[in-house]
Amino acid sequence: MSTQTRHIPTVADLAAAPVTHHYDDMVAPTGLTNNLGTVRVDHDLTAITAVQFPPVSQGLAATAVAFVDGRIFRSYGAPVTHEWRPDRVVRRAGLPGLELETTTVAVPGEAAVAIDVRVRNTGTERRSVEVMLSLAARVVALGDAWLAAESPGARNEASVDGSRLLFTDAAQTAWSVQGVDVPATARLSGVAPASDAFSIGVGGMGRGGDVTVLLEVAAGDEARFGYVQAVGRTREATVTAFDRVAADVPAAIAAAEAYWDAQIEAAVTPDNTQFSGHLPVLETTSEALRRLYWWGILGILYFRRDYEGNVLGRTYDTLMPSYWGTTTFLWDYSLSSVTHALLDPAPMKRQLSHWITSDIHTLFGTSSLTGGPVGQWYSVNDYAMTRLVRDYVRFTGDDAFLDEQPGGDRTVLDHLRLWARAWKGLRRTSKLADYGEIENLLECVSSYTHEVASFNAANVWNLRSTADVLEWRGDAAGAAELRAEADELVAAVLELYLPGEGYFAAGQPDGTKLPVRHCYDFNIVGTSIAEDLDDQTRGDMVAFFQRELQTPEWLRALSPWDPDASYSVRPDHQWNGAYTAWPADSARALVALGRPDVALEWLPGLARTANQGPPGQAHFVEEAQPLLGGGARKAPPQLPYINDWACSSSGAYVALVIESLFGAQPGLEGIGHVEGCVAAIDPTAVLRGLRVGDRLVDVHADGRVVDRT
C-alpha cells in the first residue's frame, strides 16, 4: 500500500510492494478475483493456475506456461518482479536484449482471465521473438459441493479451433477456451491427457497443446499480444465469452481497474449499489491505522461471490486462490463479524439463517454450490454463531430477527439460548466442556485439545451475551439465571490458569493438565472475561505475550518455548507464524486487559505486513522466513505449510479499529458516548458514517458521537 492522503483509496493506493523472486522461491503466488471466480497468478511470466468460476472448476491445473524463443522461460534463471494490486498483477523480467511485461486480470462480468503480454526490444537491431504458451485444462462442472481443499478437476480432451484450443471433460459438463488475440499457430501436444488419478507432485498434470506467437520487434520498439482463457458450461457460451474478451484485451485491463475502484468506493458509501450496507470512512493522520483498516476491508471485498447458481445469492468465501473455493467457514466468517454486519448485512442474515437450519455441530462450513455441509465439526461454532447474531442485531438494529424461525419452530433467540448452554453436553467429569481432538481445534498443535481455556471462557461470554438479550427483551429472571451459570463457570475456567506464568493449561480426559503457551487462549480469555481477572493475572498475561508471542511485525501463535513447537511447521497456529486474525485479536485483548499502549505501539509493525495484498491465511515470523519488503512474509500453499494467499478473516482488523481503538461498541440499545484509545496516536481521528441501527454517526477520537445530518 502506498502512502496517500485521500480518505478513500484507489487500486493504486492498495497495491502490494513489488516482489522480485526467482522460480519457486518461498513467495506465495498471488490471486485475482472479479467476485464471480478466482485465478492464481504463478511465478512464471504468464502462467496461471486454478482458474475456477463456479460451478466450473479444474483443481490446481496450470496453464499458459511461457516459452521464449523455444526455451521454457523459467530455465533462463531470470528474476521476475511481481506487482499485485486489486485489479491486476503485473509481472516483469528481462532477457538478453528483451524486456518482458505481462498484466493479468480477472475480467469483470466474465468467467474469464486475460493477460496482456508486451515485449520490448532493447537491442540495436530488429528481431523476431517467438513466444509460446503451453496450454492445459482440467475443467469439470459436477453440480456437487466441492468437499476437498482442492476443487474438482477431470481429464480433458483438447482440440484445435483455429488459433485457439478447446478443452472439455468426457461428459462435456464444462469447457475451457484458450488462445490469443493476434494471428498465431495452435497445435496439440500429442501427449495423452493425464488420467483422473494423476499426481501433480509426481507426474505433472499433462498438457493439451500450445499456441505460438511470432512478434516482429524493431530496435527500441514494443510488440504485444493478449492471452484469454474463458470457461463455461457449454461450448457456445464459452466461445462467445472468449470472443468478447479477445476482441479488446486492453479494454478488459482498463475495465478491471474501473471495477475495483468502484468496489472500494462503494464499500464506504451510504446507499451504494454494490452492498446492502457500508463501512465508515476513516479519517486519520496515522498511516499505520489507515493501512490496517483498509487491509481488513480489502480482504473482505476480495471474497464476495456473486456467481450464477449461488444457492444464497451472495456469499463470502473463506480462502483463495488455491483452496476451499465455494466454502464459507463459520469460524473465519465470525472473525469478520462486525465487518459483515456493517458492509453487507442482507447476505449476512441469509447466511446466519442458513446455518441455523444446518447442524452446526457436524461441520466447519457450508457450500455455496449446494448449501450442504462441508468438513468436520469445529469447536468454535457455538461461540461463532452467538457472536454473529449479536453483532448483526447490534449494528443493524434488526431485533425482529430474534423472533424469526429459520427452518423450524425455534426462534433465533431460542437458538441463542441453546448455543449458550451447548457446552454442558460436552462435559465429562469436570465442570468444563471437552472440545475434542486436534481436528476440532487448531489442527497443528497436538497439546491444544479437550478442556481448553479459550472456548470455555467463550462459554462464559455466550451466557452473559445471551443474558443481555433476555434482559433487553424483558426476561430478567432468565437473564439472572444465565449470569449465575456464567459466574460459576468462570471460576472453573480460571482453574486452568498457571499462576505467575501468564498462560493456561488444557485439561485432559485422564485429569491431567497440559500447559499450552498459545495466543488463542490469550486472545479469547482477554476479549471475553478480562474483567474477571485480577490485576496480577492481567499483567502476567501481557508479560507472557510480549516475552514469547509478540514480534515487531507479527506474532508467534505458539511460543517457541512450548514443547509442542516440534509438532508441526504449519505457520497458522505454530511457533513460526500466525493465522491472519490472531494479531488483530491479540491487539484487542491487550486493550481489554488494560494495556492499549502495547497494542498501539505494535500497530506500525503490523502495518508493515500489510504490503503483500490482502491478509494471507498465515504469515511467517522473521525467525522462520526473512521479511518481505519489511513485512511478515505470507506462507505459501505447498506442503508442509498449506496456507492460502488470502483469507476472509481480515475483517478482524476493521473490528480492531472500530470497537477497540475508537471504542465504538454498540449495545443492543444502540450507541452513546464511547471510550477508546485512538487519541493517543491521532487525537483528530474520526470514523465518518458509522451505521448503528437507524442512526448514521461520526465517532471522534475524543469520544464524541455526532449524528450526521
MOSULBEL-V372468 format. One record per residue. N is the residue number from 1. RES is the residue in three letters. NEAR is the number of other ideal C-beta (glycine too) atoms within 8 Angstrom. Layout:
# MOSULBEL-V372468
[[N & RES & NEAR] [N & RES & NEAR]]
This chain:
# MOSULBEL-V372468
[[1 & MET & 12] [2 & SER & 6] [3 & THR & 4] [4 & GLN & 6] [5 & THR & 2] [6 & ARG & 7] [7 & HIS & 6] [8 & ILE & 8] [9 & PRO & 10] [10 & THR & 9] [11 & VAL & 14] [12 & ALA & 7] [13 & ASP & 10] [14 & LEU & 12] [15 & ALA & 11] [16 & ALA & 12] [17 & ALA & 10] [18 & PRO & 8] [19 & VAL & 12] [20 & THR & 7] [21 & HIS & 10] [22 & HIS & 7] [23 & TYR & 9] [24 & ASP & 4] [25 & ASP & 7] [26 & MET & 5] [27 & VAL & 12] [28 & ALA & 12] [29 & PRO & 14] [30 & THR & 13] [31 & GLY & 15] [32 & LEU & 14] [33 & THR & 13] [34 & ASN & 13] [35 & ASN & 7] [36 & LEU & 12] [37 & GLY & 14] [38 & THR & 13] [39 & VAL & 16] [40 & ARG & 14] [41 & VAL & 13] [42 & ASP & 9] [43 & HIS & 12] [44 & ASP & 12] [45 & LEU & 11] [46 & THR & 15] [47 & ALA & 12] [48 & ILE & 16] [49 & THR & 14] [50 & ALA & 15] [51 & VAL & 15] [52 & GLN & 13] [53 & PHE & 10] [54 & PRO & 14] [55 & PRO & 11] [56 & VAL & 15] [57 & SER & 14] [58 & GLN & 18] [59 & GLY & 10] [60 & LEU & 11] [61 & ALA & 14] [62 & ALA & 10] [63 & THR & 15] [64 & ALA & 14] [65 & VAL & 13] [66 & ALA & 13] [67 & PHE & 14] [68 & VAL & 13] [69 & ASP & 6] [70 & GLY & 6] [71 & ARG & 8] [72 & ILE & 7] [73 & PHE & 14] [74 & ARG & 8] [75 & SER & 6] [76 & TYR & 8] [77 & GLY & 5] [78 & ALA & 8] [79 & PRO & 7] [80 & VAL & 14] [81 & THR & 10] [82 & HIS & 15] [83 & GLU & 12] [84 & TRP & 11] [85 & ARG & 12] [86 & PRO & 10] [87 & ASP & 10] [88 & ARG & 13] [89 & VAL & 12] [90 & VAL & 10] [91 & ARG & 14] [92 & ARG & 10] [93 & ALA & 12] [94 & GLY & 8] [95 & LEU & 9] [96 & PRO & 3] [97 & GLY & 7] [98 & LEU & 12] [99 & GLU & 9] [100 & LEU & 14] [101 & GLU & 10] [102 & THR & 12] [103 & THR & 10] [104 & THR & 15] [105 & VAL & 14] [106 & ALA & 13] [107 & VAL & 13] [108 & PRO & 10] [109 & GLY & 5] [110 & GLU & 12] [111 & ALA & 11] [112 & ALA & 13] [113 & VAL & 13] [114 & ALA & 14] [115 & ILE & 15] [116 & ASP & 11] [117 & VAL & 14] [118 & ARG & 10] [119 & VAL & 14] [120 & ARG & 12] [121 & ASN & 15] [122 & THR & 8] [123 & GLY & 7] [124 & THR & 3] [125 & GLU & 5] [126 & ARG & 7] [127 & ARG & 8] [128 & SER & 7] [129 & VAL & 13] [130 & GLU & 12] [131 & VAL & 13] [132 & MET & 11] [133 & LEU & 15] [134 & SER & 12] [135 & LEU & 14] [136 & ALA & 13] [137 & ALA & 14] [138 & ARG & 14] [139 & VAL & 18] [140 & VAL & 13] [141 & ALA & 10] [142 & LEU & 7] [143 & GLY & 6] [144 & ASP & 8] [145 & ALA & 9] [146 & TRP & 14] [147 & LEU & 7] [148 & ALA & 6] [149 & ALA & 6] [150 & GLU & 8] [151 & SER & 12] [152 & PRO & 11] [153 & GLY & 12] [154 & ALA & 11] [155 & ARG & 10] [156 & ASN & 14] [157 & GLU & 9] [158 & ALA & 14] [159 & SER & 7] [160 & VAL & 11] [161 & ASP & 10] [162 & GLY & 6] [163 & SER & 9] [164 & ARG & 13] [165 & LEU & 16] [166 & LEU & 13] [167 & PHE & 14] [168 & THR & 11] [169 & ASP & 13] [170 & ALA & 6] [171 & ALA & 4] [172 & GLN & 8] [173 & THR & 9] [174 & ALA & 15] [175 & TRP & 15] [176 & SER & 16] [177 & VAL & 17] [178 & GLN & 14] [179 & GLY & 16] [180 & VAL & 14] [181 & ASP & 10] [182 & VAL & 7] [183 & PRO & 4] [184 & ALA & 11] [185 & THR & 6] [186 & ALA & 14] [187 & ARG & 8] [188 & LEU & 9] [189 & SER & 10] [190 & GLY & 3] [191 & VAL & 6] [192 & ALA & 4] [193 & PRO & 10] [194 & ALA & 10] [195 & SER & 6] [196 & ASP & 5] [197 & ALA & 4] [198 & PHE & 10] [199 & SER & 6] [200 & ILE & 8] [201 & GLY & 3] [202 & VAL & 4] [203 & GLY & 6] [204 & GLY & 7] [205 & MET & 11] [206 & GLY & 10] [207 & ARG & 11] [208 & GLY & 13] [209 & GLY & 13] [210 & ASP & 12] [211 & VAL & 17] [212 & THR & 12] [213 & VAL & 12] [214 & LEU & 7] [215 & LEU & 11] [216 & GLU & 7] [217 & VAL & 13] [218 & ALA & 7] [219 & ALA & 8] [220 & GLY & 6] [221 & ASP & 8] [222 & GLU & 8] [223 & ALA & 10] [224 & ARG & 8] [225 & PHE & 12] [226 & GLY & 14] [227 & TYR & 15] [228 & VAL & 17] [229 & GLN & 15] [230 & ALA & 14] [231 & VAL & 17] [232 & GLY & 12] [233 & ARG & 10] [234 & THR & 7] [235 & ARG & 9] [236 & GLU & 6] [237 & ALA & 9] [238 & THR & 16] [239 & VAL & 13] [240 & THR & 8] [241 & ALA & 14] [242 & PHE & 15] [243 & ASP & 8] [244 & ARG & 8] [245 & VAL & 15] [246 & ALA & 12] [247 & ALA & 6] [248 & ASP & 7] [249 & VAL & 13] [250 & PRO & 8] [251 & ALA & 7] [252 & ALA & 14] [253 & ILE & 13] [254 & ALA & 8] [255 & ALA & 10] [256 & ALA & 15] [257 & GLU & 11] [258 & ALA & 9] [259 & TYR & 11] [260 & TRP & 11] [261 & ASP & 11] [262 & ALA & 9] [263 & GLN & 12] [264 & ILE & 17] [265 & GLU & 10] [266 & ALA & 12] [267 & ALA & 14] [268 & VAL & 12] [269 & THR & 8] [270 & PRO & 7] [271 & ASP & 4] [272 & ASN & 10] [273 & THR & 3] [274 & GLN & 7] [275 & PHE & 9] [276 & SER & 6] [277 & GLY & 12] [278 & HIS & 15] [279 & LEU & 11] [280 & PRO & 13] [281 & VAL & 10] [282 & LEU & 14] [283 & GLU & 9] [284 & THR & 11] [285 & THR & 6] [286 & SER & 10] [287 & GLU & 8] [288 & ALA & 11] [289 & LEU & 17] [290 & ARG & 10] [291 & ARG & 11] [292 & LEU & 15] [293 & TYR & 12] [294 & TRP & 13] [295 & TRP & 15] [296 & GLY & 20] [297 & ILE & 17] [298 & LEU & 14] [299 & GLY & 19] [300 & ILE & 17] [301 & LEU & 11] [302 & TYR & 13] [303 & PHE & 13] [304 & ARG & 10] [305 & ARG & 14] [306 & ASP & 8] [307 & TYR & 11] [308 & GLU & 3] [309 & GLY & 7] [310 & ASN & 13] [311 & VAL & 9] [312 & LEU & 11] [313 & GLY & 8] [314 & ARG & 11] [315 & THR & 11] [316 & TYR & 15] [317 & ASP & 14] [318 & THR & 14] [319 & LEU & 13] [320 & MET & 14] [321 & PRO & 16] [322 & SER & 15] [323 & TYR & 10] [324 & TRP & 13] [325 & GLY & 15] [326 & THR & 12] [327 & THR & 15] [328 & THR & 13] [329 & PHE & 12] [330 & LEU & 16] [331 & TRP & 12] [332 & ASP & 13] [333 & TYR & 17] [334 & SER & 13] [335 & LEU & 11] [336 & SER & 18] [337 & SER & 14] [338 & VAL & 13] [339 & THR & 14] [340 & HIS & 18] [341 & ALA & 14] [342 & LEU & 14] [343 & LEU & 13] [344 & ASP & 12] [345 & PRO & 15] [346 & ALA & 8] [347 & PRO & 14] [348 & MET & 12] [349 & LYS & 11] [350 & ARG & 11] [351 & GLN & 13] [352 & LEU & 14] [353 & SER & 11] [354 & HIS & 12] [355 & TRP & 11] [356 & ILE & 12] [357 & THR & 8] [358 & SER & 9] [359 & ASP & 6] [360 & ILE & 11] [361 & HIS & 6] [362 & THR & 7] [363 & LEU & 14] [364 & PHE & 11] [365 & GLY & 13] [366 & THR & 13] [367 & SER & 15] [368 & SER & 15] [369 & LEU & 14] [370 & THR & 7] [371 & GLY & 9] [372 & GLY & 7] [373 & PRO & 10] [374 & VAL & 13] [375 & GLY & 10] [376 & GLN & 8] [377 & TRP & 10] [378 & TYR & 13] [379 & SER & 10] [380 & VAL & 11] [381 & ASN & 13] [382 & ASP & 14] [383 & TYR & 14] [384 & ALA & 12] [385 & MET & 16] [386 & THR & 15] [387 & ARG & 11] [388 & LEU & 14] [389 & VAL & 14] [390 & ARG & 10] [391 & ASP & 12] [392 & TYR & 17] [393 & VAL & 14] [394 & ARG & 11] [395 & PHE & 14] [396 & THR & 11] [397 & GLY & 9] [398 & ASP & 9] [399 & ASP & 7] [400 & ALA & 6] [401 & PHE & 12] [402 & LEU & 13] [403 & ASP & 8] [404 & GLU & 9] [405 & GLN & 9] [406 & PRO & 10] [407 & GLY & 6] [408 & GLY & 6] [409 & ASP & 3] [410 & ARG & 7] [411 & THR & 9] [412 & VAL & 14] [413 & LEU & 11] [414 & ASP & 8] [415 & HIS & 12] [416 & LEU & 13] [417 & ARG & 9] [418 & LEU & 9] [419 & TRP & 13] [420 & ALA & 14] [421 & ARG & 9] [422 & ALA & 10] [423 & TRP & 13] [424 & LYS & 7] [425 & GLY & 5] [426 & LEU & 8] [427 & ARG & 11] [428 & ARG & 5] [429 & THR & 4] [430 & SER & 8] [431 & LYS & 6] [432 & LEU & 12] [433 & ALA & 11] [434 & ASP & 11] [435 & TYR & 12] [436 & GLY & 10] [437 & GLU & 7] [438 & ILE & 11] [439 & GLU & 7] [440 & ASN & 10] [441 & LEU & 14] [442 & LEU & 9] [443 & GLU & 8] [444 & CYS & 10] [445 & VAL & 17] [446 & SER & 8] [447 & SER & 11] [448 & TYR & 14] [449 & THR & 12] [450 & HIS & 11] [451 & GLU & 12] [452 & VAL & 16] [453 & ALA & 13] [454 & SER & 11] [455 & PHE & 13] [456 & ASN & 16] [457 & ALA & 15] [458 & ALA & 13] [459 & ASN & 14] [460 & VAL & 15] [461 & TRP & 12] [462 & ASN & 14] [463 & LEU & 15] [464 & ARG & 11] [465 & SER & 12] [466 & THR & 14] [467 & ALA & 14] [468 & ASP & 11] [469 & VAL & 14] [470 & LEU & 13] [471 & GLU & 10] [472 & TRP & 8] [473 & ARG & 8] [474 & GLY & 5] [475 & ASP & 8] [476 & ALA & 8] [477 & ALA & 6] [478 & GLY & 9] [479 & ALA & 12] [480 & ALA & 9] [481 & GLU & 8] [482 & LEU & 14] [483 & ARG & 11] [484 & ALA & 8] [485 & GLU & 10] [486 & ALA & 12] [487 & ASP & 8] [488 & GLU & 9] [489 & LEU & 15] [490 & VAL & 12] [491 & ALA & 8] [492 & ALA & 11] [493 & VAL & 14] [494 & LEU & 10] [495 & GLU & 6] [496 & LEU & 13] [497 & TYR & 10] [498 & LEU & 9] [499 & PRO & 6] [500 & GLY & 5] [501 & GLU & 8] [502 & GLY & 11] [503 & TYR & 14] [504 & PHE & 12] [505 & ALA & 11] [506 & ALA & 15] [507 & GLY & 12] [508 & GLN & 11] [509 & PRO & 6] [510 & ASP & 4] [511 & GLY & 6] [512 & THR & 6] [513 & LYS & 8] [514 & LEU & 8] [515 & PRO & 10] [516 & VAL & 16] [517 & ARG & 11] [518 & HIS & 15] [519 & CYS & 14] [520 & TYR & 13] [521 & ASP & 14] [522 & PHE & 15] [523 & ASN & 14] [524 & ILE & 14] [525 & VAL & 17] [526 & GLY & 14] [527 & THR & 10] [528 & SER & 10] [529 & ILE & 11] [530 & ALA & 13] [531 & GLU & 4] [532 & ASP & 7] [533 & LEU & 12] [534 & ASP & 5] [535 & ASP & 6] [536 & GLN & 6] [537 & THR & 11] [538 & ARG & 13] [539 & GLY & 8] [540 & ASP & 12] [541 & MET & 15] [542 & VAL & 13] [543 & ALA & 9] [544 & PHE & 15] [545 & PHE & 16] [546 & GLN & 8] [547 & ARG & 7] [548 & GLU & 9] [549 & LEU & 14] [550 & GLN & 8] [551 & THR & 11] [552 & PRO & 5] [553 & GLU & 13] [554 & TRP & 16] [555 & LEU & 13] [556 & ARG & 16] [557 & ALA & 17] [558 & LEU & 15] [559 & SER & 13] [560 & PRO & 9] [561 & TRP & 6] [562 & ASP & 13] [563 & PRO & 5] [564 & ASP & 11] [565 & ALA & 11] [566 & SER & 4] [567 & TYR & 9] [568 & SER & 8] [569 & VAL & 7] [570 & ARG & 13] [571 & PRO & 17] [572 & ASP & 13] [573 & HIS & 15] [574 & GLN & 15] [575 & TRP & 11] [576 & ASN & 11] [577 & GLY & 16] [578 & ALA & 16] [579 & TYR & 11] [580 & THR & 16] [581 & ALA & 12] [582 & TRP & 13] [583 & PRO & 12] [584 & ALA & 13] [585 & ASP & 14] [586 & SER & 16] [587 & ALA & 14] [588 & ARG & 17] [589 & ALA & 15] [590 & LEU & 15] [591 & VAL & 12] [592 & ALA & 10] [593 & LEU & 12] [594 & GLY & 6] [595 & ARG & 10] [596 & PRO & 12] [597 & ASP & 7] [598 & VAL & 11] [599 & ALA & 15] [600 & LEU & 11] [601 & GLU & 7] [602 & TRP & 12] [603 & LEU & 14] [604 & PRO & 8] [605 & GLY & 11] [606 & LEU & 14] [607 & ALA & 13] [608 & ARG & 10] [609 & THR & 12] [610 & ALA & 13] [611 & ASN & 11] [612 & GLN & 15] [613 & GLY & 10] [614 & PRO & 10] [615 & PRO & 13] [616 & GLY & 15] [617 & GLN & 12] [618 & ALA & 15] [619 & HIS & 16] [620 & PHE & 14] [621 & VAL & 17] [622 & GLU & 12] [623 & GLU & 6] [624 & ALA & 9] [625 & GLN & 8] [626 & PRO & 5] [627 & LEU & 9] [628 & LEU & 13] [629 & GLY & 9] [630 & GLY & 8] [631 & GLY & 14] [632 & ALA & 14] [633 & ARG & 14] [634 & LYS & 14] [635 & ALA & 14] [636 & PRO & 10] [637 & PRO & 11] [638 & GLN & 5] [639 & LEU & 4] [640 & PRO & 6] [641 & TYR & 12] [642 & ILE & 9] [643 & ASN & 14] [644 & ASP & 13] [645 & TRP & 15] [646 & ALA & 17] [647 & CYS & 16] [648 & SER & 16] [649 & SER & 16] [650 & SER & 19] [651 & GLY & 17] [652 & ALA & 15] [653 & TYR & 14] [654 & VAL & 17] [655 & ALA & 16] [656 & LEU & 15] [657 & VAL & 16] [658 & ILE & 14] [659 & GLU & 12] [660 & SER & 16] [661 & LEU & 15] [662 & PHE & 14] [663 & GLY & 12] [664 & ALA & 13] [665 & GLN & 7] [666 & PRO & 10] [667 & GLY & 8] [668 & LEU & 10] [669 & GLU & 4] [670 & GLY & 10] [671 & ILE & 12] [672 & GLY & 5] [673 & HIS & 6] [674 & VAL & 12] [675 & GLU & 5] [676 & GLY & 12] [677 & CYS & 11] [678 & VAL & 14] [679 & ALA & 10] [680 & ALA & 7] [681 & ILE & 10] [682 & ASP & 11] [683 & PRO & 6] [684 & THR & 8] [685 & ALA & 17] [686 & VAL & 11] [687 & LEU & 15] [688 & ARG & 11] [689 & GLY & 13] [690 & LEU & 14] [691 & ARG & 12] [692 & VAL & 11] [693 & GLY & 9] [694 & ASP & 3] [695 & ARG & 9] [696 & LEU & 8] [697 & VAL & 12] [698 & ASP & 12] [699 & VAL & 13] [700 & HIS & 10] [701 & ALA & 12] [702 & ASP & 6] [703 & GLY & 10] [704 & ARG & 8] [705 & VAL & 13] [706 & VAL & 7] [707 & ASP & 7] [708 & ARG & 8] [709 & THR & 2]]
